[in-house]
Amino acid sequence: MGSLTLPEPVRIVAAANPPSSAADGWHLSPPLANRFVHLRWTHDSRTVARGLAGTWPAVSIPRVDPAKVSGAVARARGAISGFLTARPGLVHHLPADAEGRGGAWPSPRTWEMALRLLAVGYATEASGEASGEALAAALVGAVGDGAGIELVAYLDQLDLPDPDRVLADPGAFALPTRGDRQLAFLTAVVAAVQGDLTRRRWEAGWAVLAKAVEAGVPDVAARAATDLAALRDTDWPVPSGIDGFLDLLKLSGALG
């Protein structure tokens, strides 16, 4: 705020009527609108009636499980990266109409918002239909109706395993058969290794990526392999799981 840096926990919340029902209302400018998650609020008549009678519903606030944060962030990175790889046209799409530009729309900024929201959803202990609806509303509120609905449908079919559990026992892991799930999961594995980088986890990452070579789809893991190689400590030996990617990594210079 000017020269004052606000503390990290500070969040800004704004409320407004739709421009069509507000006195002298106007649409937000696109740069301002793109910095908010837009949630449409509608009243439930039964809830209002009970509340005015003195019985407002209790609201349960989901709590983030610290033990799940690392894996949740990695899963979210893999999911969002996989989706945008499949739908590159949605990385940045400014709506043509004033109403659309004044609401939620996809940009690198709002995709990062969506990634954070998704990670929180993965890391909370909450479950059930209501929690799923709340997460879907938040994701749509970040990137807009079109991109958000596509993303939610994609996530419903994705069902990524926890990358930290796979890194703990890569031999017990079976690579998904669908190409989009393969890409999303391998991206999540590299993100998990980066989040807690040790030699054991780095080598386990190569054991996971090697399964793409065994399955005959090394091209799906090419980007993940390059990113994983870049995390190598120069004192670490080259693991056997890297063999299927040697030509690619030599061309990219990732092996040094």
C-alpha positions, -999 to 999 in steps of 0.1 A, spaced: 0 0 0 22 29 -13 55 26 6 40 2 32 45 -35 27 16 -54 41 23 -86 61 21 -119 43 -11 -131 60 -31 -101 48 -58 -108 22 -80 -83 4 -117 -90 1 -141 -68 -19 -179 -69 -24 -200 -53 -50 -234 -56 -68 -233 -66 -105 -229 -34 -126 -264 -41 -141 -280 -38 -106 -258 -12 -90 -264 26 -90 -240 41 -115 -223 7 -117 -194 0 -140 -173 -30 -149 -138 -34 -133 -109 -27 -155 -92 -58 -169 -59 -54 -149 -79 -49 -116 -103 -77 -123 -75 -101 -131 -62 -97 -95 -93 -111 -78 -110 -144 -75 -146 -137 -84 -172 -155 -64 -209 -151 -72 -230 -149 -41 -266 -160 -42 -290 -162 -12 -307 -194 -2 -342 -185 9 -344 -212 35 -311 -203 50 -321 -167 53 -354 -176 69 -339 -198 95 -311 -173 102 -335 -145 108 -353 -168 132 -320 -171 151 -304 -202 136 -277 -194 112 -258 -225 100 -224 -233 115 -196 -231 90 -167 -255 91 -134 -240 80 -111 -266 63 -77 -267 79 -45 -274 60 -26 -304 71 11 -294 72 22 -329 65 4 -328 32 16 -294 19 46 -305 -1 28 -333 -19 -3 -311 -24 18 -283 -41 35 -309 -63 2 -324 -73 -13 -290 -81 18 -280 -102 15 -312 -122 -23 -308 -127 -22 -272 -138 9 -277 -160 -6 -308 -176 -39 -290 -183 -22 -260 -199 1 -282 -219 -31 -298 -234 -49 -264 -237 -22 -238 -244 -47 -213 -258 -61 -209 -223 -28 -197 -208 -38 -161 -216 -72 -153 -230 -87 -118 -226 -124 -118 -232 -137 -97 -260 -167 -81 -242 -165 -56 -213 -185 -78 -189 -161 -107 -194 -130 -85 -191 -144 -71 -158 -146 -106 -142 -125 -137 -140 -104 -146 -170 -73 -168 -176 -38 -153 -175 -5 -165 -160 -14 -146 -129 -48 -162 -124 -34 -197 -132 -10 -192 -103 -40 -183 -81 -57 -215 -93 -26 -235 -85 -26 -222 -50 -63 -228 -45 -59 -264 -58 -29 -270 -35 -50 -259 -5 -78 -282 -16 -54 -311 -18 -38 -302 16 -70 -298 36 -86 -326 56 -120 -316 43 -138 -340 19 -172 -345 5 -195 -329 -21 -196 -295 -4 -158 -292 -3 -156 -302 -39 -182 -276 -49 -163 -249 -29 -130 -258 -46 -147 -258 -81 -163 -224 -74 -129 -210 -63 -111 -223 -94 -138 -210 -118 -137 -177 -99 -100 -175 -106 -98 -183 -143 -134 -177 -155 -163 -199 -165 -150 -214 -197 -114 -223 -186 -126 -231 -151 -153 -255 -161 -128 -273 -184 -102 -274 -156 -127 -289 -131 -138 -316 -156 -101 -324 -163 -93 -327 -126 -123 -350 -121 -108 -374 -146 -71 -370 -135 -70 -385 -100 -32 -381 -95 -14 -403 -69 5 -386 -41 40 -380 -56 57 -382 -21 43 -417 -16 55 -428 -50 90 -414 -44 91 -433 -11 85 -466 -31 89 -460 -69 91 -497 -76 55 -502 -66 42 -475 -89 25 -481 -122 26 -453 -148 -9 -441 -158 -20 -452 -193 -34 -419 -204 -9 -394 -219 -23 -364 -201 -22 -382 -167 14 -393 -174 25 -358 -182 8 -343 -152 21 -369 -128 57 -368 -140 56 -330 -136 43 -334 -101 71 -359 -93 98 -334 -103 80 -306 -83 80 -329 -53 117 -336 -56 124 -299 -60 104 -291 -29 125 -315 -7 157 -322 -26 178 -351 -14 199 -376 -33 176 -404 -24 145 -385 -37 163 -374 -68 173 -409 -77 138 -421 -69 126 -395 -94 147 -411 -121 133 -445 -112 98 -431 -118 107 -414 -151 123 -447 -162 89 -463 -163 80 -439 -192 109 -455 -211 98 -490 -202 62 -481 -214 76 -468 -247 67 -432 -242 100 -414 -233 88 -383 -251 61 -377 -225 88 -376 -198 113 -355 -218 105 -322 -201 104 -337 -167 137 -354 -173 154 -321 -183 140 -304 -152 150 -333 -129 186 -333 -143 189 -296 -136 184 -304 -99 214 -327 -97 242 -319 -72 275 -322 -89 287 -347 -63 259 -372 -71 266 -400 -95 244 -405 -126 218 -431 -118 209 -460 -141 174 -447 -146 187 -418 -166 200 -440 -195 168 -436 -216 172 -398 -216 210 -395 -222 207 -383 -258 181 -357 -249 200 -344 -219 233 -342 -237 216 -320 -264 200 -298 -238 232 -295 -218 214 -305 -186 241 -330 -176 268 -304 -176 
